[in-house]
Amino acid sequence: MYKLPLLFATGTMVLLVACAAGAGAPRSETFGLRASLDARQEVPGQTVRVAGATGSFVGTVIVTGSGRRISWKLTFSHLSGAATRAQIHYGKRGKAGQIAVGLCAPCKSGMRGTVTVTAKLVREVEQGAAYVNIHTKKNPDGEIRGQIKAVKGY
């Protein structure tokens, strides 16, 4: 006679504890990034064109709780000289934008790293409004550029 109410009460308590634990659980998300870099994507009038200069940027955005970071790899070839720095900028295709985060300075092809980023940068990347830029001494405003694409479920 007392087993049913006790079982119901115990089950309700377990459900309430489970819901409370889930409500405060930190948000966790991971998705991939890709960009193909070339001189054609640089903003017109901002760079000296370099025939054959190309590159690629691949990365992973990792969001855990309130922390955000990007683990990345950058490769490139046929630049006019050494890569003096590489950065992620805010900006839509064809528009120059402010620096969001530095990747390397100086840079070597094949470099990898991890950088802490802002929630704003994660949003801009998801909306296609961020790009990677590699700079050289000959092209200090940027020699090759690539718009970053978010790749969900990679």
JOCORZI-V124055 format. One line per field, one symbol per residue. burial: I if it has 24 or more other C-alpha atoms within 12 Angstrom, else O. A space follows every 50 residues. Layout:
BEGIN
burial=???
END
This chain:
BEGIN
burial=OOOOOOOOOOOOOOOOOOOOOOOOOOOOOIIIIIIIIIIIIIIOOOIIII OOIIIIIIIIIIIOOOOIIIIIIIIIIOIIOIIIIIIIIIIIIOOIIOOI IIIIOOIIIOIOOOIIIOOOIIOIIIOIIIIIIIIIOOIOIIIIIIIIII OOOO
END
